[in-house]
Amino acid sequence: MLNHNSSRHLSSHRRERQVTCLCFVAMSFFLVVGCATNANGPVTPPVRTQHILFVGDSFTHGRYLPVRTYNNTPVTGGLGSVAASPQVVDENFDTTVPARMESQPGETGPWGGIPGIFAELAYEAGLPYNVHIEAISATTLIDNYNAAKSVIDQPLWNSVVLQEASFEPIPVSLSQDSQSDPATFCSAVSTIEQGVHGVAPSANVYLYETWAPADTAYEDSFTTSFSPSAYLESLNVLTAAYHDAYLSAATHAPHIAGIAPVGDAWALAWNNSIANPDPYGGSAPGVSLSFNYQPGSEPTTYDAPTDAGFHHPSIYGAYLSGLVLFQKITGTDVRTFGESEQAAAALGISANVAVQLQQVAWESVTQQSNQPVNPSVDPCALTH
């Protein structure tokens, strides 16, 4: 299977690439990064290493190869490292805390995942990021926090990214999961935000708004037979529900720095025919953002409509997610990476598709809607 770390020694032309004039204001920075000039040409002032922690579940680590181990730190997980690097520090690797162990079949670490894509983009942009992941499969934010509070509440972090388990922020009628509890999701966001800011007052806490999973849309739309039109409508309903849930959580926790609209970006890719929204045989053009059925995958997938492969991101879905997070958190125009972007190449994404997904990510963030789709319902008021 593809492992990006086997080719970590980059070609000389990539090593020599420099970002000679990178001007932007990054929400997660404590300073404005500008461009100065002297007789020898543009000079980029030094930037302090930014320490970022991604908290979530398999929607953060990606679950399947090659995403799950992309830009991981082999053998050690990078534990203890605080240096800027394109490799990810897996805070839960080799832990002795049972709740944090990478125990799901086939989901072995160390993990890199979508944070690994973020780390690569930062490396290519010349931004010194030290990227950490603290992810527990199929685990809600509050359970994650209870298990790993010592990791999450650290003064080290400049930014913390929170991703909720996909079933939790939306009602049972949509998730088809009896554990769903939107009010608990909102409460967890507030609790974690306060915990982080209690030890790192200047840290930026972001919410990672996830996508409408294909298998959930299938279950929501299926009656006696599969209806492509009903399925597509379910995708729209789910996308709106996630958008509103994360927006509500941010509203009830006013010190949230922003929402990375990954779910909205997936919907935009579907609507612009860059991605096929129907992995069950739909005829629309474009790549599939969900993993789908893959023979020989790790972990194993099965050719069934409710398989977890229809729930998790493919290389395309993970790449789009990483782009949206990077655009939102750093303020960098991801379109500037263009056809030569290395994360896409390492994951097996064509240059043409990479450029299309970069455009979608940029558009989703720069034209992000901070208005609810259904303003008459406050998701944070919905209980189990």
Stockholm file with secondary structure:
# STOCKHOLM 1.0

chainA/1-384         MLNHNSSRHLSSHRRERQVTCLCFVAMSFFLVVGCATNANGPVTPPVRTQHILFVGDSFTHGRYLPVRTYNNTPVTGGLGSVAASPQVVDENFDTTVPARMESQPGETGPWGGIPGIFAELAYEAGLPYNVHIEAISATTLIDNYNAAKSVIDQPLWNSVVLQEASFEPIPVSLSQDSQSDPATFCSAVSTIEQGVHGVAPSANVYLYETWAPADTAYEDSFTTSFSPSAYLESLNVLTAAYHDAYLSAATHAPHIAGIAPVGDAWALAWNNSIANPDPYGGSAPGVSLSFNYQPGSEPTTYDAPTDAGFHHPSIYGAYLSGLVLFQKITGTDVRTFGESEQAAAALGISANVAVQLQQVAWESVTQQSNQPVNPSVDPCALTH
#=GR chainA/1-384 SS CCCGGGGCSCCHHHHTCCCCCCCBCCTTCSSCBCCEEETTEEECCCCCCEEEEEEESHHHHCSSTTTTTTTCCTTTTTTTCCSCCSSCEETTTTCCCGGGSCCSTTCCSSCCHHHHHHHHHHHHHTCCEEEEEEECTTCCHHHHHHHHHHHHSCTTCSEEEECCCTTTTSCHHHHCCTTCCHHHHHHHHHHHHHHHHHHCTTCEEEEEECCCCHHHHHHHHCSSSCCHHHHHHHHHHHHHHHHHHHHHHHHHSTTEEEEEEHHHHHHHHHHTTSBCSCTTTCCCCSBCSBCCCCTTCSSCCCSSTTSGGGTSBCHHHHHHHHHHHHHHHHCCCGGGGGGGCHHHHHHTCCHHHHHHHHHHHHHHHHTCCCSCSSTTCCGGGCCC
#=GC SS_cons         CCCGGGGCSCCHHHHTCCCCCCCBCCTTCSSCBCCEEETTEEECCCCCCEEEEEEESHHHHCSSTTTTTTTCCTTTTTTTCCSCCSSCEETTTTCCCGGGSCCSTTCCSSCCHHHHHHHHHHHHHTCCEEEEEEECTTCCHHHHHHHHHHHHSCTTCSEEEECCCTTTTSCHHHHCCTTCCHHHHHHHHHHHHHHHHHHCTTCEEEEEECCCCHHHHHHHHCSSSCCHHHHHHHHHHHHHHHHHHHHHHHHHSTTEEEEEEHHHHHHHHHHTTSBCSCTTTCCCCSBCSBCCCCTTCSSCCCSSTTSGGGTSBCHHHHHHHHHHHHHHHHCCCGGGGGGGCHHHHHHTCCHHHHHHHHHHHHHHHHTCCCSCSSTTCCGGGCCC
//
